[in-house]
């Protein structure tokens, strides 16, 4: 922002007023995003302080108080190296967590759970207290998962499913082609993913037909039909009633642990959607898509096939449906709705989604 001579930075990490922001759904959208950014940044600062405290003690003969004036170049170099190392590690934690997020309606609290779970998988011994720094920083911002009563690694980590090795899993893994050791271009990778999604869909579809109760384990309803883009139900092609769902992606994830060992996993995303009237009665008065499903973290090793984590957002959740119905109905204080559908033409997203036509655009 300063380089363009038009404004300052988008976010100022040392601004005392903004650093005191706490999570509130009614916050302005940029402030709401800043809450998450500041939480991660605060965790970063805590970790840097822990990793550099020994250098500070050596440089200050144990006092921990740096003298006034310029620091010694060697000390600056060492502090910079430690800070950059922590920044890379924090970035990896934040990116790795994306595979551990629910398929729809991700909340800040669930993102924290994803960060903790993915880091526990990658690094068993948190001797540097990275995860503690994240939990403390998020809690100070008021970011806590809705369904977790205590903040600890054990309570935040995603649970493993009761049936870790369902009968359909081995069949599905035998049919999909991960090609982890092949050199494919982006077009070939896209085609391969679509092929894998189709094969997995066929296995799951047959499983749901044989045992409809399996749907609930993946956050799906067993009686959802197929709908067009206008929310109108499409008549079933055959006499057999099939529940509608999508397999969005089937991708291999190869991770390297802190001890240099490889962890091969398969990340599967399954979703379902159904149109819901905003007033709960008639779609002609307005409706929205209500989505659910699951993200599966799968161990694909031959003879050890298992679902390590099943991160569910159930398509039949009454509480989540009510919250989305209030949001879709234009509940006051909805920052996300204001971002896309508000009347403030200074907000670019609202401008695009609201169909606004200014004088220069006619």
Secondary structure, 3 states (H helix, E strand, C coil): CCCCCCCCCCCCCCCHHHHCCCCCCCCCHHHHHHHHHHHHHHHHHHHHHHHHHHHHHHHCCCCCCCCCCCCCHHHHHHHHHHHHHHHHHHHHHHHHHHHHCCCCCCCHHHHHHHHHHHHHHHCCCCCCCHHHHHHHHHHHCCCCCCCCCCCCHHHHCCCCCCCCCCHHHHHHHHHCCCCCCCCCCHHHHHHHHHHHHHHHHHHHHHHHHHCCCHHHHCCCCCCCCEECCCCCEECCCCCCCCCCCEEEEEEEEEEECCCCCEEEEEEEEEEEEEEEECCCCCHHHCEEEEEEEEEEEEECCCCCCEEEEEEEECCCCHHHHHHHHHHHCCCCCCHHHHHHHCCCCCCHHHHHHCCCCCHHHC
